[in-house]
Amino acid sequence: MWRFQDEAKRAHLAALTAQMQALAAAMRTAVPGLLRLDLGDNRAAVPDAADLLLYSEFESWHALQGYEAHPLHMQLRGLIAPLRTERRVVDYET
């Protein structure tokens, strides 16, 4: 989950969200071991909500590690990192 800078929200978020969704779609078929990947904009009108969420499922921890180093994931990170003010990550096994 990420929160973005106010300026980024106003000026770039709509255009960047389209680019992020395109990268997410590409990752769904290109990343080995990726079972599910969803990228969603926040719809909650509360002040402590995150702006964007990426939810993913992998067939193994090894597949997750491969995803983290995958070029498409690195492109997504490159779009998000300069705009974010906060990031939350939770990796867990079910």
C-alpha positions in Angstrom: 0.0 0.0 0.0 1.2 3.5 -0.8 0.3 7.0 0.1 1.3 9.7 -2.5 2.4 13.3 -2.2 -0.5 15.7 -2.7 1.1 17.3 -5.7 1.5 13.9 -7.3 -2.1 13.1 -6.7 -3.3 16.2 -8.4 -0.9 16.3 -11.4 0.1 12.8 -12.3 -1.9 10.1 -10.5 -4.5 9.5 -13.2 -1.9 9.1 -16.0 0.4 7.1 -13.8 -2.4 4.8 -12.7 -3.0 3.9 -16.3 0.7 3.1 -16.8 0.8 1.1 -13.5 -2.3 -0.9 -14.6 -0.5 -1.7 -17.9 2.5 -2.9 -16.1 0.3 -5.0 -13.7 -1.4 -6.6 -16.8 2.0 -7.4 -18.3 3.3 -8.9 -15.1 0.3 -11.3 -14.9 1.6 -13.2 -17.9 5.3 -12.5 -17.7 6.3 -13.2 -14.1 6.9 -16.9 -13.4 5.0 -18.2 -10.4 2.7 -15.2 -10.1 -0.8 -16.5 -9.4 -2.7 -13.2 -8.9 -1.9 -9.5 -9.0 -4.4 -6.7 -8.4 -3.7 -3.0 -8.4 -6.5 -0.9 -6.9 -7.1 2.8 -6.3 -8.5 3.8 -2.9 -12.2 4.5 -2.8 -12.4 5.2 1.0 -13.0 8.8 1.9 -11.1 8.7 5.2 -7.9 10.7 6.0 -5.8 7.6 7.0 -6.5 5.6 3.9 -3.8 4.6 1.5 -4.0 5.8 -2.1 -3.0 2.6 -3.9 -2.8 -1.1 -3.1 -1.0 -3.9 -4.8 -2.2 -7.4 -3.9 -0.3 -10.4 -5.2 -0.2 -14.2 -4.7 2.7 -16.4 -5.6 3.1 -20.2 -5.8 6.2 -20.0 -3.6 8.6 -17.8 -1.7 11.1 -18.4 -4.5 8.5 -17.0 -7.0 8.1 -13.9 -4.8 11.8 -13.3 -4.8 11.8 -13.6 -8.6 9.0 -11.1 -8.9 10.9 -8.6 -6.7 13.8 -8.6 -9.1 11.7 -8.8 -12.3 12.2 -5.9 -14.8 8.5 -5.2 -15.0 8.3 -4.9 -11.2 11.3 -2.7 -11.2 9.5 -0.4 -13.7 6.5 -0.2 -11.5 8.7 0.6 -8.5 10.3 3.3 -10.6 7.0 5.0 -11.2 5.8 4.8 -7.6 8.9 5.5 -5.6 9.4 9.2 -6.4 5.8 10.0 -5.7 5.2 8.2 -2.4 5.3 9.5 1.1 4.5 6.2 2.8 4.8 2.5 1.9 3.5 -0.6 3.7 4.3 -4.2 2.9 3.2 -7.4 4.3 4.5 -10.8 3.0 2.8 -13.8 4.6 2.3 -17.5 3.9 -1.1 -19.1 3.9 
